[in-house]
């Protein structure tokens, strides 16, 4: 089998077999196929697409290119969720303890943030002492005992995907649904969960800008998951404004704790209840969506989710006293208020600009090697459809280093669009793809 023949085959719009795809992935991972040939194949795929069978086979080959987690020692159904990335998205840290309090097992590997989107691992590391690197033995033991563990991704999880993604990034072949779907799902399948819930973001702060593209991606990932024998569902949710009010690691952890105390922002909790209801139903088919939502709500009102969060933080070396003492989060003490320049209604909040503002203050990474200031960020005072007066508070900026403060303020003003006419409250949950 020769790589040049396979490139020619895809160039001519022919279908690659499972054996051919396996050969490509194994050989490229082993360094036996040069980057220039893989680049040529990726461009052929970009223009000529892959069908559902090819996409599934590509995903499975990338899944099997490195470590796969064996979670068989965890009792019960293992659930996992994945977000395609957004601004202010701290859903996992609210939802995880709630699911654990409802008797589910969340065994999750998460990543760090890059660019204007945040990462769950970074948020957790803003808690003093919290360890995001667990041995497999400790990971399994914690899920069995607490129902929840979150760890950083292993370096050898779907290594073929890492090599191929790096190549796609510099060869203008990122925006192809089959390649995006297989990239995401190869890691999810390697993580070993029985049931996968996907939160596919759409809007100004998301990778998918249109509902049509979000539907295509959601459908492709659900088909891959089911083709691999996993219970899989996707929820398409809006990212045309930041999720919740807080953007920035420590600020978001504070909002997580407030949410578990029953004081969470409306949009964040709506998404949590939607995702959580489907995840409970996937693990317990006999439970209706309505009853699943009641179970989740009870975990908040009865305080069991907050207790799970405390136990989860303590189990991973963090200071559980953070639940009652927010000063432990070391949120930046200097606060700058950004006031509205006009009266009207908030028509839009450009999510990526708010994320960029937090990033340039030090709350995110422009490059993987950048260090993060966990205490900085943005706290919104208004959401889309809210009425606002001139000189009323739009947002607060939490800052330590003022080098980029002026640029962050400019980002916030540019992000907010205010109109004179009353604005309808946006619909957060766009569609469910089963």
C-alpha positions in Angstrom: 0.0 0.0 0.0 1.4 3.4 -1.0 0.4 6.8 0.4 0.6 8.4 -3.1 -2.0 6.0 -4.4 -4.3 6.8 -1.5 -3.9 10.6 -2.1 -4.7 10.0 -5.7 -7.8 7.9 -4.8 -9.2 10.6 -2.6 -8.3 13.3 -5.1 -10.5 11.4 -7.6 -13.4 11.4 -5.1 -13.2 7.7 -4.4 -13.9 6.2 -1.0 -11.1 5.0 1.3 -11.5 1.6 3.0 -11.1 0.9 6.7 -7.8 -0.9 5.9 -6.5 2.1 4.0 -7.5 4.6 6.7 -5.9 2.3 9.4 -2.7 2.2 7.3 -2.6 6.0 6.9 -3.1 6.7 10.6 -0.7 4.1 11.9 2.0 5.0 9.4 1.7 8.8 10.0 1.7 8.4 13.8 4.9 6.3 13.5 6.5 8.9 11.3 6.6 6.8 8.2 4.5 9.2 6.2 5.9 12.7 5.7 3.9 15.8 6.5 3.7 16.9 2.9 1.9 13.7 1.9 -0.5 13.9 4.8 -1.1 17.6 3.9 -2.0 16.6 0.4 -4.5 14.0 1.7 -6.1 16.5 4.1 -6.6 19.0 1.2 -8.2 16.2 -0.9 -10.5 15.4 2.0 -11.3 19.1 2.5 -12.5 19.4 -1.1 -14.0 15.9 -1.7 -15.3 15.1 1.8 -15.6 11.8 3.6 -18.8 9.9 4.0 -20.2 8.6 7.3 -18.3 5.3 7.2 -15.0 6.9 6.3 -15.5 9.5 9.1 -16.2 6.7 11.7 -13.2 4.7 10.5 -10.9 7.7 10.7 -12.2 8.4 14.3 -11.6 4.9 15.4 -8.2 4.7 13.9 -7.2 7.9 15.7 -8.7 6.6 18.9 -6.6 3.5 18.7 -3.4 5.4 17.9 -2.5 5.8 21.5 -3.8 5.1 25.0 -7.5 4.2 25.6 -8.8 4.4 29.1 -10.2 1.2 30.6 -13.0 2.3 33.0 -14.4 -1.2 33.5 -13.5 -1.1 37.2 -15.9 1.8 37.8 -19.2 0.5 38.9 -22.3 1.7 36.9 -22.7 3.7 33.7 -19.9 6.2 33.1 -21.0 9.5 31.6 -19.0 12.3 30.0 -19.8 15.6 28.5 -17.9 17.7 26.0 -18.3 21.4 25.0 -17.0 22.6 21.7 -15.8 25.7 23.6 -17.2 29.0 24.7 -16.7 32.1 26.8 -17.7 31.8 30.4 -18.5 28.1 30.0 -18.1 26.7 33.5 -20.9 24.1 33.0 -18.8 21.0 33.9 -18.0 22.3 37.3 -21.6 23.0 38.2 -23.1 19.9 36.5 -20.5 17.4 37.6 -21.3 17.6 41.4 -25.0 17.7 40.6 -24.8 14.5 38.6 -22.7 12.8 41.3 -25.3 13.8 43.9 -27.9 12.1 41.7 -25.9 8.8 41.6 -24.2 9.1 38.2 -20.5 8.5 37.6 -18.7 11.4 35.8 -15.2 10.3 34.8 -13.9 13.2 32.8 -10.7 14.3 31.1 -10.5 18.0 30.3 -8.2 20.4 28.6 -6.7 23.9 29.1 -7.9 27.1 27.5 -6.3 28.6 24.4 -7.3 31.9 22.8 -10.6 33.5 23.9 -12.1 30.3 25.3 -11.4 29.0 28.8 -10.5 25.5 29.9 -11.9 23.5 32.8 -8.5 22.5 34.0 -7.4 26.2 34.3 -10.5 27.0 36.3 -9.9 24.1 38.7 -6.3 25.1 39.2 -7.4 28.5 40.5 -8.5 26.7 43.6 -5.4 26.6 46.0 -3.8 23.1 46.0 -6.1 21.6 43.4 -4.3 18.8 41.5 -5.4 18.2 37.9 -3.1 15.2 37.3 -4.3 11.9 38.7 -3.0 8.4 38.3 -5.3 6.0 36.6 -5.7 4.1 39.9 -6.6 7.3 41.8 -8.9 8.4 39.0 -10.9 5.2 39.1 -11.0 5.0 42.9 -12.3 8.6 43.2 -15.1 8.1 40.7 -16.2 4.9 42.5 -16.2 6.7 45.8 -17.4 10.2 45.0 -19.1 9.8 41.6 -16.8 12.5 40.0 -13.2 13.0 39.0 -11.7 15.4 36.5 -8.2 15.2 35.3 -6.0 16.6 32.6 -5.7 14.8 29.3 -3.0 12.2 29.1 -0.2 13.0 26.7 -0.7 9.8 24.7 -4.5 10.1 24.2 -5.2 10.0 20.4 -1.7 11.1 19.4 -2.6 10.8 15.7 -5.2 13.5 16.2 -2.7 15.9 17.8 -0.3 15.4 14.9 -3.0 15.8 12.3 -4.6 18.8 14.0 -1.3 20.6 14.1 -1.0 20.0 10.3 -4.6 21.1 9.6 -3.9 24.3 11.5 -1.1 25.4 9.1 -2.6 24.0 5.9 -6.0 25.7 6.0 -7.9 22.4 6.4 -9.5 23.0 9.8 -13.0 23.9 8.7 -14.2 20.5 7.5 -17.0 18.9 9.5 -15.8 15.3 9.1 -12.3 16.3 10.3 -13.6 18.4 13.2 -16.0 15.6 14.3 -13.4 12.9 14.1 -10.9 15.0 16.0 -13.3 15.6 18.9 -14.8 12.2 19.0 -11.5 10.3 18.8 -10.5 11.8 22.2 -14.0 11.2 23.7 -14.1 7.6 22.6 -10.5 7.0 24.0 -11.7 8.4 27.3 -13.8 5.3 27.9 -17.2 6.6 28.9 -20.4 4.6 28.2 -22.5 7.7 27.5 -21.5 11.0 25.9 -23.4 14.3 25.9 -22.1 16.9 23.5 -22.7 20.7 24.0 -22.2 22.2 20.5 -21.9 25.9 20.8 -23.1 28.3 18.0 -22.6 32.0 17.7 -20.1 34.8 17.9 -18.1 33.1 20.7 -18.1 29.6 19.1 -16.2 27.8 16.4 -19.5 27.2 14.6 -20.9 30.6 13.7 -24.2 29.4 12.0 -26.9 27.0 13.2 -26.6 25.1 9.9 -22.9 24.3 10.6 -23.6 23.5 14.2 -26.3 21.0 13.2 -23.9 19.3 10.7 -21.2 19.0 13.4 -23.6 17.7 16.0 -25.1 15.2 13.7 -21.7 13.9 12.6 -20.5 13.5 16.2 -23.7 11.7 17.2 -23.4 9.3 14.3 -19.8 8.6 15.2 -20.7 8.0 18.8 -23.5 5.6 18.0 -21.4 3.9 15.3 -18.8 3.2 18.0 -21.5 1.7 20.3 -21.8 4.7 22.7 -25.1 6.4 23.8 -24.6 9.8 22.3 -26.6 13.0 22.2 -25.9 16.6 21.2 -27.4 19.8 22.5 -26.9 22.9 20.3 -26.6 25.9 22.6 -26.1 29.6 21.9 -22.8 31.3 22.4 -23.8 34.8 21.0 -23.2 36.1 24.5 -21.0 34.8 27.3 -22.5 32.0 29.4 -23.4 33.3 32.9 -21.9 36.6 34.1 -18.2 35.7 35.0 -15.4 35.3 32.5 -12.0 34.5 34.1 -10.8 31.5 36.1 -11.3 32.5 39.8 -14.4 34.6 38.9 -15.9 31.6 37.2 -15.2 29.3 40.1 -16.9 31.7 42.4 -19.9 31.7 40.1 -19.8 27.9 40.1 -20.1 27.9 43.9 -22.8 30.5 43.9 -24.7 28.3 41.4 -24.4 25.3 43.6 -25.8 27.4 46.4 -28.9 28.1 44.3 -27.8 31.6 43.1 -26.7 30.7 39.6 -27.3 32.9 36.5 -30.5 31.9 34.6 -28.8 30.9 31.3 -26.0 28.9 32.9 -28.5 26.9 35.0 -30.9 26.4 32.0 -28.0 24.7 30.2 -27.0 22.7 33.2 -30.5 21.4 33.7 -30.9 20.5 30.0 -27.5 18.7 29.7 -28.0 17.0 33.1 -31.5 15.7 32.3 -30.4 14.0 29.1 -27.3 12.6 30.9 -29.4 11.1 33.7 -31.8 9.6 31.2 -29.0 8.0 29.2 -27.7 6.3 32.4 -31.2 5.6 33.8 -33.6 5.1 30.8 -36.5 4.5 33.2 -36.3 8.1 34.4 -38.2 10.7 32.4 -36.6 14.0 31.4 -39.0 15.8 33.8 -38.1 13.6 36.7 -34.4 13.9 35.9 -34.7 17.7 36.1 -36.4 17.3 39.5 -33.5 15.2 40.8 -31.0 17.8 39.6 -33.0 20.6 41.2 -33.2 18.7 44.5 -29.4 18.4 44.6 -29.3 22.2 44.7 -32.1 22.8 47.2 -31.0 20.0 49.5 -27.3 21.0 49.4 -26.1 17.6 48.2 -24.4 19.0 45.0 -22.5 21.6 47.1 -21.3 18.9 49.4 -20.2 16.8 46.4 -18.2 19.8 45.1 -16.5 20.2 48.5 -15.6 16.5 48.6 -14.4 16.6 45.0 -12.1 19.6 45.7 -10.7 18.0 48.9 -10.1 14.6 47.1 -8.0 16.3 44.5 -5.9 18.3 47.0 -7.8 21.6 46.9 -8.9 23.7 49.8 -12.6 23.0 50.3 -12.9 26.1 52.5 -13.1 28.0 49.3 -16.8 27.2 49.3 -17.3 29.7 52.2 -14.3 31.9 51.8 -13.9 33.4 48.3 -10.8 35.3 49.4 -8.9 32.0 49.0 -9.5 32.4 45.2 -7.2 35.5 45.2 -9.5 37.4 42.8 -7.7 40.6 41.6 -8.4 43.4 44.1 -8.3 46.2 41.6 -11.8 46.6 40.0 -12.5 48.9 37.1 -16.1 49.8 36.3 -17.2 50.1 32.7 -20.2 52.3 32.4 -22.7 52.5 29.5 -22.4 55.5 27.2 -26.1 55.4 26.2 -29.6 54.3 27.3 -31.5 51.5 25.7 -31.6 47.7 25.6 -28.7 45.3 25.3 -29.1 43.8 21.8 -25.9 41.8 21.6 -22.7 41.0 23.5 -19.9 39.8 21.2 -18.6 36.8 23.2 -15.2 36.5 21.5 -14.4 40.2 22.4 -15.3 39.6 26.1 -13.1 36.5 26.0 -10.3 38.4 24.3 -10.5 41.2 27.0 -10.0 38.6 29.7 -7.2 36.9 27.8 -5.1 40.1 27.3 -5.5 41.0 31.0 -3.7 37.7 31.7 -6.7 35.4 32.1 -6.0 33.3 29.0 -3.3 32.1 26.7 -2.4 33.3 23.2 0.2 30.5 23.0 0.2 27.1 24.8 3.3 28.0 26.8 1.8 31.3 28.3 1.2 31.4 32.0 -2.2 32.5 33.4 -3.2 35.0 36.0 -6.1 33.2 37.7 -7.4 36.2 39.5 -8.3 38.5 36.5 -11.3 38.7 34.3 -14.6 40.3 33.4 -17.9 40.2 35.3 -20.9 41.3 33.3 -23.7 43.3 34.9 -26.1 43.1 31.9 -27.2 40.4 29.5 -28.9 40.5 26.2 -32.5 41.9 26.4 -31.7 43.8 29.7 -32.6 47.5 29.9 -29.7 49.8 30.6 -29.4 53.5 31.5 -26.7 56.0 30.5 -23.8 55.7 33.0 -25.2 52.4 34.4 -22.7 49.6 35.0 -22.1 47.4 32.0 -19.3 45.2 33.4 -16.5 45.1 36.0 -12.9 44.4 35.1 -10.7 42.6 37.6 -7.1 43.5 36.9 -3.5 43.1 38.3 -1.3 44.2 35.5 -2.8 47.3 33.8 -0.6 47.1 30.6 -3.6 46.1 28.4 -6.4 47.6 30.5 -7.3 50.3 27.9 -7.5 47.6 25.2 -9.7 45.5 27.4 -12.1 48.4 28.1 -12.2 49.0 24.3 -13.1 45.3 23.8 -16.0 45.6 26.2 -17.5 48.7 24.7 -17.2 47.1 21.2 -18.8 43.9 22.5 -21.9 45.6 23.7 -24.5 46.7 21.1 -27.3 48.8 22.6 -30.4 49.6 20.7 -33.4 51.8 21.5 -36.1 49.2 20.8 -36.9 46.5 23.3 -35.1 43.2 22.7 -36.5 39.7 23.1 -34.6 37.4 25.5 -32.5 35.0 23.4 -33.3 31.3 23.1 -30.4 29.4 24.7 -31.1 25.8 23.7 -31.4 25.8 19.9 -31.8 22.1 19.1 -31.4 18.6 20.4 -29.7 16.1 18.1 -30.2 12.5 19.0 
